[in-house]
Amino acid sequence: MKASVVFHGDCDGVIAAYLYIKRFYRDLYPHGLNLVVTHPWRAHIDVGRLGASAEELVILDIALSDKLVDTLKSISTRCKKVAYVDHHETSGSLIPKIEPYAKVIYAQVSSTPRLLTQLFGAPLNPYESALVEAADICEGRAPAPNTDRSILEIVDSVRMSVAINPGDLDFMRYLIDLMIKARNIPQDPLVKLRTRRAKFLLNSLLKVLSEDSLDVGRIKMTFLDLPMSRAFAGIIGIAATELSKAYRKGVVLIREEQDKVVITVRSARKDALELSKQIADSLRGVYGGHAEASSITIPREPVGNIVGKILSGVLGVENSP
């Protein structure tokens, strides 16, 4: 049997992949299982490339889009099994479109690993429990005051080591191998090296964003041109979160990419998704994510034009002093 597991290239995505593989595909891993790391904006492309190579297809932690729905419908005619597991709020309205041809596990819970625990008949062992707790925190849930330090170390090491290059499938395999073997992830030499590099980049990026920003009421807007966006690609989401914490404001981070503009939104007030919807509607974009963290993708146009439209069409009205 040929099986493919497609998962989001972030902290809770790789933990979800580990949990699913250990519980359902342990006999196939590693040589009989095809792993694909992707991101919501390009998931339809990566899934479409699988063609007839997979008899079974599992999608983990990828927010649905119209394009991904169409791709899943097409590929389901060639796969014996299509399974979809996700927790993103914006997937909810599209779930009915894939239910006729996919096994769907969906709920708006703290993380996809947390959702997967609902599938397991047996309880989690302590190692698995720690990883699920770490995934919840990676996705924005505030750690409890009595959270064990070892869990916070897992959060830091997995999130940062992945972020330095979220499309690095070889490293994702390496992390999953560590988890399968129940190794101490924060103490692994390669993980430690990547984490240090990521933290150096993060500190540099935070300085850039703080110096080049615009305060509009309770929102801090900041910007990255194409070269800077490429240089800090994997760290941008984490930087937006840290910036929001540091200034105790929502963050709207606008960055240029090769053929599009991506706007990252963070909010401690849990209104990031609503703000993203307003921005997407005003700019004819698509959005997805959570109440604390979301993003919008729009067609490429000058950043100055985008800033003006957001200020006048969204923030100028709802965030006036």
FENTAHU-V258943 format. One line per field, one symbol per residue. psi: psi as a letter, one per 20 degrees, with the letter a starting at -180 (. if undefined). A space follows every 50 residues. Layout:
BEGIN
psi=???
END
This chain:
BEGIN
psi=ppqpopqpmaghghhgggggghhhkhhhphhjpppppaqhijhhghghih cjiphpppppkopqrhhhggghgghhiiqhpppppqjphihgiighhihh jqopopqmahrghhhhhihphqqqrhggghhgggggghjippqqhjpphh ghhggggggghghhnijnhghgggghggghjlrnghipggggghggghhg gghgghgghhhmrppncjpoprqprgghgghkgiigggggghggggilrq poopqprgjrppoppqpijkkhhghhgggghhjlaqrrbrhhprqpprqp rphhgggghgghhfhhgikq.
END
